Amino acid sequence: NAGVTQTPKFQVLKTGQSMTLQCAQDMNHEYMSWYRQDPGMGLRLIHYSVGAGITDQGEVPNGYNVSRSTTEDFPLRLLSAAPSQTSVYFCASSYRAGGPNTGELFFGEGSRLTVL
Amino acid sequence: AQSVTQLDSHVSVSEGTPVLLRCNYSSSYSPSLFWYVQHPNKGLQLLLKYTSAATLVKGINGFEAEFKKSETSFHLTKPSAHMSDAAEYFCVVSDLDFGNEKLTFGTGTRLTIIP
């Protein structure tokens, strides 16, 4: 049982480059989300999706795009990387937003991104 | 607006002694509360959750937390620390925001176990 799979685990970019962080889950979860983790700041929500074809912005969406064409996949795109986007990125999913498993997120192992 | 405060950024205890990680929250409604654990270079894993049932919640690996509404606290405890408990712990509060779940994470407490 793979759970939530993120790729790549590590990436180094130059300022201005673009890239996509991949996230896939095999649990048929409706809700998927992207967080960034920075020292001393906990996790901050970037974008989320409550189902295929539906996405919305979180707390820190600027500089990132997402799409949800299937239930399983939720890629995060960095359009023009900046040093401020150096962070560890986590994809997380749950059965259903607002449902009986509210808040019970399943996390990937993270993608560590460095922007030079 | 909801918020969560983890009162200690770093806690060190000796192996075999009790663990106490403190969390206070602020919420306009009746929140759900969670503790997550993150081992080095891993994703977060749910440790336990409170969702308006019993105020004393038991989780995995011998951890438990008590919801105290009068004190707006949800402290995490364990009677006897084990070396494998060394990790970062996050307190999380959950509210519904226009029908969508909104999670707010604390800034984390790093637990070090002294052999």
Interface residues (C-beta under 8 A of the other chain):
Chain A: V4 Y31 Y35 G40 M41 G42 L43 R44 L45 V50 D56 F90 A92 A97 G98 T102 G103 E104 L105 F107 G108 E109 G110
Chain B: S9 S32 F34 Y36 N41 K42 G43 L44 Q45 L46 K49 T51 F90 V92 S94 L96 G99 N100 E101 L103 F105 G106 T107 G108
